[in-house]
Amino acid sequence: MNYIIKFLNKLNNLTVAIIILLAIALASALGTVIEQNKNTDFYLKNYPLTKPLFNFVTSDLILKFGLDHVYTSWWFIFLIILLLLSLTLCTITRQLPALKLARLWQFYTNFNTKAKFQIRFKTNSSSLTKLTYYLEEKNYKIKHFNHFVYAYKGIFGRVSPIIVHFSLVIVLIGSMLSTTQGRTQEAFIVVNQEKPVLDTYEAYVNDFKIAYNSQGLIDQFYSDLILETRQASKIQKTIYVNEPLNYSNITIYQTDWNIDNLVICIDNQNYYSIPLQFIELPNGSESKYWINRLDLFGQSVFCVVNDLTGIVYLYNQNKDLICISSLGEFITLNGHTITFNKLVASTGLQFKLDSFIPLVYLGFLLLMISTLLSYISYSQVWLVKNGSTTYIFGSTNRAKFAFIKQLTEIANQC
């Protein structure tokens, strides 16, 4: 039991809390730099032992310490729990008692206590009533006791640190639950087809389009999407990168695209849907190519497509270019006509179901409120009457110059 108390006392320390927070920040930075939730081969290929990232991050380190899934690893969750405990202990043992003390009437019945105050005045006025009246005009709460007066205002300014801690606890709990309990699914859906997602929804793609810039490079891609729930309600939206569909607790992101099939017509009679395979080029090239080998009329040809503009390249077995065709055009091959009718595309979507996002939003809302409350000055004034002289003592936690100016005005009016 003593060990637990000592451990909790260690956690109830600002320095320890900052160290834990820095450790979480470092882990989050690694989780941002290192791709998450990839297969083992990906890390072996991209983080070889011979070329470590930052001179120490290798595939062995990533796989051994769970850096491939930082936010769901046991040690990251443990750091979150430690920070939660530290914030909770600080709130209970420091912030709440400080608030309770602030709400108590604090009388100083001896003018000799003036030495403990940096802000102090004296006036020849012997009327506490007049001074009290001016304080009330400045929205101070007043308490009389014989020849002494205690006044304060801005108690909400003392509440803001508690709300900060409380909001951070909510954000951390919400983020932890979101990471561990939320569900994510990625899928490619062909245009004019639907697919069940996350066991509860059906996603249907009406259309998929790609916008190109003046240089012929991809500028943006769009998916006209319908999301249908079990309750038969439908939500439709055209989404694109950085513009997801949000409904209830599900968010759908536009992430990728693919070309699945090339539809051809032979001799204006027979239609065939030719599956295309994506080819990843070496040396990190950003160009995309889809290819398939066809045996047509005793001749092997390669169909190559690199976007949805409708341009089809035909190569022979020797990799020599035979011709370049467009959708709707026909070519002649060994006495037969071949027409490339259309490209069948699919859109890459990420579906994220997270019931705890509202909790995270609530935490950030409280954090913003606490930031506004922190600008409220908590000010205290003591009036101590000694014969024909009245001493004015003051204390504030911020805006000291404005507070001194206010007390000076009150003293001068008397």
Buried (B, 14 or more C-beta within 10 A) or exposed (E): EEEEEEEBEEBBEEEBBEEBBEBBEEBEEBBEEBBEEBEEEBBBEBBEEEEBBEEEBBBBBBBEEBBBBBBBBEEBBEBBBBBBBBBBBBBEEBBEEEBEEBEEEEBBEEBEBBEEBEBBBBBEBBEBEBBBBBBEEBEBEBBBEEBBBBBBBBEBBBBBBBBBBBBBBBBBBBBBBBBEEBBEBBBBBBBEEBBEBBEEBBBBBEEBBBEBEEEEEBEBBBBBBBBBBEEEEEBEBBBBEEEBBEBEBBBBBBBBBBBBBBBBBBEEEEEEEBEBEEEEEEEEEEEBBBBBEBEBEEEEBBBBBBBBEBBBBBBEEEEEEBEEBEBEEBBEBEEEEBBBBEBBBBBBBBBBBBBBBEBBEBBBEBBEBBEEBBEBBBBBBBBBBEEEEBBBBBBBBBBBEEBBEBBEEBBEEB
